[in-house]
Amino acid sequence: MVLANPPPSIPGIFQRMKFPVGRGKMKISEQLSALGLGAFEGRLHSGIDDARNIARILAELGRRHVRLVPNSHIAPGRRWPWMGENGEVIPEHVQNPF
């Protein structure tokens, strides 16, 4: 995602956050640090821990009234093999991890 312009009520937010538009990718731990949220919590590359840390980032951005805009889009008609007619998941196309 790309950070859009901050609301006028929060001047200089990008300078404090060090998230200029077009800066490139930042690791989750770098984003946490730039936002002053401390270190990555949990085990690196653990899906649940990654999700929790990303949620911390999004909550902080929301608290700062940062507007997020997508940096790409998915064509509305695009389909994947695992998608059924009405968006349901076709079980035969999903691997069972157990």
Beta strands, then each sheet from edge to edge (+ up, - down):
strand 1: 2-3
strand 2: 68-69
sheet 1: 1+ 2-
end
